[in-house]
Amino acid sequence: MSSEVKRPKKLYYRIGEVSAITGVPSYVLRFWEGEFPSIKPQRTDSGQRLYRPVDVERICEIKDLLHRQKFTIQGARQFLRRREKLPSDDLWEALESVKKELRAIRKLLR
């Protein structure tokens, strides 16, 4: 999805660059900033928005949810919120490993 988008490797992107990369107009990016709390561009002293690569990835994901998958804004917001609450498979594997180690320690202490 968003990895298909070719863009220069930078630490920060201005709103015009993000608009060109994602194909989303600047006014829509400003609107989404208020609708999706996960999009939080930093501001320069002059007030310009500076988007991080993670913001650009999130914008591409939101665009996919809204335009291709036909989510409503509220539905996309809920989808992203729910997904952020769910731990990843790597975390589950790490927790299982820790549980096994703790059981082995408990067995040694008995």
N, C-alpha and C positions, 0 to 999 in steps of 0.2 A: 504494500500500500504506500506508505510514506517513504520507504526506502527506494522506491522507483523514481522519486523526484531527484533530479540532479541539481546540486547547488554547491556553491563554493564553501570550503571549510573555513568557518569563521566562528569566533566566540559570540559575537552579537550581530544581529541583523536589524536594519531600520525597517519601519513599517512598509515603505515602498518596495524594499527587497523581498520582504515576506509576501507581500501582495503578488509580486511577479513570480516568486517561486511556487506559491500555492494556487495561484489563479483566483484568489479571493480578493475582492476590492477592499481598499483601506477602510472605508466606512463600515464594512461588514466585520472586519477584524476588530475595530473599536467597539462595535456592538457586542460581538462574541466575548470580548474582554469583560464586559459587565455581566454576561449570561453564564459564563463558565469560569468558576473561581480558579481553575487550574491554569488558566492563561494569565500570567502575571508578568508582563514586560517591565523591565527596570526603566527608570526615567533618568535622563541626563539633567544637568542643572537648568538647561533651557527647556525642559519638558518633553523632549523627543523620546519616543518609545524605543527601547532596545530589547529585541526578542532574542532569547537564547535558543540554541538548537532544540532543546527539549520543548520549548514553546512552539517552534515550527512543526515539530513532529506531532504535537497535540493538535495543532490547527489542521494539519493534514488528516488526522484521525477524525476530528469533528466534521470536517468537510465530507469525509467518506460516510460518516453516520447520517448526516443530514441530506446529502445529495444522492448518494448511491443507494444507501439502505433505507432511505425515506423515513428516518426518525423525525419526530418533532423536536424542537429545542428542549422541551421539558423531558422528553423521552431519552434524548442523548445525554442530558445532564444526569438523569437517574442511572442510565447504563454505566456511565463513567464513574459515578459515585459508588455504585455497587461493585464494580470491577476493582476499584481501588481498595475496597474493604476485604476482598478475598485474597488470602495469601497465595503466593505462587507455588507451583509444584516443588521447586527447589527448596522453599522454606519447609514444606511438609517433609521432604526427605531429610533435611537437616534436623528437624524436630524428632523424627523417628530414630535417627542415629543417636541423638542425645538421650532419648528414652532408653535405648538399648544399653548405652554406657552407664546410665544411672542404675538400671536394673542389675548390671554386672557388679557395680560397686556395692549395691545393697546386698547382693548375694555374698560378696567377699566379707562384708561386715558381720554377717550372721554367724 
